Amino acid sequence: MKTSEIMQKLEDYILSFKGIHIEETAGGKVFYLVSKPFAAIFSETIEIKAKNDYNETIRFLHDEINEAKVMGEGWNEIRYSENLPFEVISDMADRGYRMTYASLPKKVQREIEEYFHG
């Protein structure tokens, strides 16, 4: 699969999550849950927020994953290669979303649930 196809597949996957909006920047697209960013797609890389203990493990397991350069500490940069299954990337996006969702106040979580299930 081409890098552009992976990027589009990931964007479609992230947009299936509740409460997501995108802000386009000069360098790419940043995905937010309410006001908190958790993923970004740039022309050649993907950056996804994650817990520090997970960051160490995933970086050790995959050469394509390193510390993020754009979004900062606590984020992983992914350079797509044929050796990195899409399932790894989508799992990282799912984890980033869940971590960000859990950090929201309970009231905001309820509002998201009510809006998307109401």
N, C-alpha and C positions, 0 to 999 in steps of 0.2 A: 504494500500500500504506500502511496506517495505521502510525503510530509503534509501537503495541503489537504489530502483526504483524511488523514489522521486528525489534523487540526479541526476540520469541519465536523467529523464524527464526535470529537470531544466537545466542541461547542454545542452540538445538538444534545449530547448527553447531559451536560451541565444545565442547559436550559430546561431540562425535564424536572429539575429540582424545584421545590416550592420557594417562592419569594425572591427569585433571582432577577437582577437587572445588570445590563452591560454598560460600561462607559468606554467609548472608543478613544484611544489616545493616538498620538503620532506614531507610536511604536507598535500598537496592537490593541487588544481588547482586554479589559479587566472585568472580572465577574464578581458581583457583590451580592451578599445576603444582607438585606436592609442596607446598612451603611458600612458593612465590613467586607473588605476584599478577601477572597480565598483562592482565587485562581486567575491566571492571566495567560493569554495566548499571544505570542509575538511572532514575527515572521519566521524565525528559525528555532524558537524554543517555546516551551510551556513552563510556567512557574506555578507551583501549588503549595499552599500553606500546609504545615504538618507539625505534629508534636516532636520535640527534640529527640526523644528516644527512638521514635520511628525514623526520623531523618538519618540518624547514624546507621541504622539497619538497612534501609532501602538504598542508601548510597554505597554501602559495602557490597550489597547483592548485585547492583547494576552499575556498570561503568558509565552509562548514559545519564545518570542522575548525580548532580552535584549541588553544592550550596548555590542558592539563587544570587544572581548579580544585580538584578533590577529591583525586585520587590523587597529584598532585605533578609534579615535574620529570621529564622524560623520557616523559611520557604525553600523549596527544592526547585532546581532548574533541570528540565528534562530535554535532552537532545534526542529526537526520535531516531531510531535505527531499526532495521529489520529484526534485530535480535531482541528487541523490547516489545513484548506482547501488549496490545492495546488494553488488555485486562489489567495490567499493572498500572497504566496511566489512569484508567477509569476508576480503579480502586483508590488511587491516590486522591482523585477529585472527590470521590464519595467521602473519604476520611476527612479531607479538608472542609467539606461542606458540613459534615456532622460535628466536627470540632467547633466550627464557627457558630453553628446553630446552638450548640450547648453553651456557648459563651454569651448568648443573648439573654436579656432578662426574661423571666418566665412569662410576664405579661406579653411581651413581644412574640414569644414562641406561640402563646395561645392565639394571638391575633393572626399570625401566619396560618396556623391550623384552621382557624375559623374561616378566614378568607378563602383558603384553597379547598375547604371541605364544606363550607357553609351553604 
